[in-house]
């Protein structure tokens, strides 16, 4: 459901997470895609990035290279954000 949560701004969600005592969050669709911008907004609300779900189709040989490349890009992004795990 892509529209789920559209009535809440990213700032409202992060602010409420902070007020509830959360220290980390998974990457959501409303989050900035630029690393420095993402780091800044998370820092503003005293949060870190825990991880992100990355859907990967390893079972189809025809898609394997493309899927591995996409996965590698996410691993690089998450590593730069300080994440130690990827949710697959």
Long-range contacts (C-beta under 8 A, 24 or more apart in sequence): 2-29, 5-30, 10-41, 11-41, 11-45, 14-41, 14-42, 14-44, 14-45, 14-47, 15-45, 17-45, 17-47, 18-45, 18-46, 18-47, 22-47, 23-47, 23-48, 24-48, 24-49, 24-50, 25-49, 25-50, 26-50, 26-51, 26-52, 26-53, 26-87, 27-51, 27-52, 35-77, 35-80, 35-81, 38-81, 39-81, 48-82, 49-78, 49-81, 49-82, 49-83, 50-83, 50-85, 51-78, 51-83, 51-85, 51-86, 51-87, 52-77, 52-78, 52-83, 52-86, 52-87, 53-87, 53-88, 54-86, 54-87, 54-88, 55-88, 56-88
